[in-house]
């Protein structure tokens, strides 16, 4: 309960107690019925000025004066609380949260990123560069301000909480990336996300080797260890520098690099489905080369034969320059 709710509830409770005191007082002082006592209390507290049920004696008049003064104090307090609430940022924050929540509720097939640290920022940047919808879960206020300045949808809270994951739309998300600094917290997120959405693709960050198998058992599709990858990459730059430099130039975005593209067979025109890679004739039509084929059973075939059939639920990995990739997307 926030400060405004606490103050407002106190004002409401005080007003209800004042009405109860008024009813009991008039019933005892005037021997009035409950309805007449309630009527006298309401017209006194609200100061509407309607006529009394009967002429008041001295005790009743003093009691009425007491009710009027108390009602002015309580109502004045309630008005000041409402005024403070309206003029503060609290109202705008609630309206903003509701607006963001409406946008999240409309999302379908989006990605949830838990944590906006170094890895989280990189994940969000890459997702946005490819036009992928994403929602960030973060608890740090300063990071939330940064996220909002980037016009990224954000949910404030603890990603290990099932309710927060549901607010972020885990039910209709296609993927989740958890980059929290604690392996234990990442494990909780993976367990919760897998329970809430059995079909969601989950990618988790890990710091320790011992966490890898636990995260996989918990339901993570992929577990990434940034520190380990970074060290291996640096060593490779010493052992095979030219090869690594060439691989670094391969990207799935950018204007000056050679790009990779993933093509789902179901997205190809119907006349090409169930045919061979040769029938696509990608090299002549776009300049792109097919360098990989992923079967429905997730077998990765490097440099597939031209006679390879384009069967359903399989994918092609295509290599080409940015303009060639663009031409590929336009044609196919």
Secondary structure, DSSP 8 states (H G I E B T S, - for coil): --HHHHHHHHHHHHHHHHHHHHHHHHHHHH---HHHHHHHHHHHHTT-----SS---HHHHHHHHHHHHHHHHHHHHHHHHHHHHHHSSHHHHHHHHHHHHHHHHH--SEEEEE--SHHHHHHHHHHHHTT--EEEEE--HHHHHHHHHTT-EEEES-TTSHHHHHHTTGGGEEEEEE--S-HHHHHHHHHHHHHH-TT-EEEEE-SSHHHHHHHHHHT-SEEE-HHHHHHHHHHHHHHSHHHHHHHHHEESS-SSSEEEEEEEGGGS-GGGTTSBHHHH-HHHHTS-EEEEEE-TT--EEES--TT-B--TT-EEEEEEEHHHHHHHHHH-
